[in-house]
Amino acid sequence: MPGERRIVLVVGPGRSGTSTMAGALAQCGYEVPRAIEGDATNPLGFFEPQWVVDLHTRLLRRAGVRTLDGDPAVLEALQVVDADAVRARLQIGRAHV
C-alpha cells in the first residue's frame, strides 16, 4: 500500500547465505541501508547493514552466546535480552541497544 513500510529480516548463522538473500532483495528493489564494503573474502561486499551486525553482536555478547553456538541452553541464555527494548529500537530504524 502507498506509504506503508515493512521490514524484512534475513536471519541465519554465518556462511548460510544471508548476505546473498539480502543482496537478492536489494536487486528486487528493497532498500538495504549502508551495506558493508567488500573485502578479500567477498570483493562485491556484504548486503548487511553495519548497524544490524553491531546490534546482533551486542545482543549475543550480552547473552554470553557465540555466533555458531549449538548448545540448546542458548535459548535460555537469550532471555537476558529485553525483547521490548530491541523492538523499540528496530521501530526507530537504528539500533543502539
ZIZIHU-V363083 format. One record per run of one state. SS is the DSSP state (A for helix, B for strand, O for the rest). FROM is the first residue (numbers start at 0). LEN is the number of residues. If there is no record, write none. Layout:
BEGIN
ss	from	len
SS	FROM	LEN
SS	FROM	LEN
END
This chain:
BEGIN
ss	from	len
O	0	17
A	17	10
O	27	7
B	34	2
O	36	2
B	38	1
O	39	2
B	41	1
O	42	3
B	45	4
A	49	14
O	63	10
A	73	7
O	80	2
A	82	10
O	92	5
END
